[in-house]
Amino acid sequence: MSECGCNQVVEDAEDLAKKERLESLFEQWRGADGALIPILQGAQEIYGYLPKEILLKIGRQLKLPASRVFGVTTFYAQFHLHPRGRNIARVCLGTACHVRGGAEIFERMKQEIGVNDGETTPDLRYTLETVACLGCCGLSPVIMINGEAYGRLVPDGLKEIVDQYQ
Ligand code: FES
């Protein structure tokens, strides 16, 4: 850990910038109907996920009970209550990928990244997810990292792909 306190200063400045962005988001939606979802989307863009204290703050701001804010957040798959990785790896387990070895690809991806489905590495390098189809079945088996599709995969080829993303 740095003894000069520089890291702390940077973190404080980042926190302050996020807080200001959240305040302007509140301002933008002040008094508007149906503001909850766009505010949740905006807050997730700012923080990368939706920390509990931010959800409570949103509830206070919109004068909504916490149960409603948490209910909406957990209902929609687009919202995340825990920090996400810098890189999102999606492994397809749909039918076309399954019949061409999708399960083996998934097993190797778990080994390469070191987490299970839906989990994030402690260093926030990767979040691993499974999906039912990535829309490119002709390339099966397929994975996608940060929106980039990799197809016709074999387990031994995965390390090279995974290593490209830091
Ligand atoms: S089933 Fe895997 S891409 Fe469609």
Residues whose N, C-alpha, C, O or C-beta is under 5 A from the ligand:
A	BS01	FES	C92 G94 T95 A96 C97 A132 C133 L134 G135 C136 C137 S140 V142
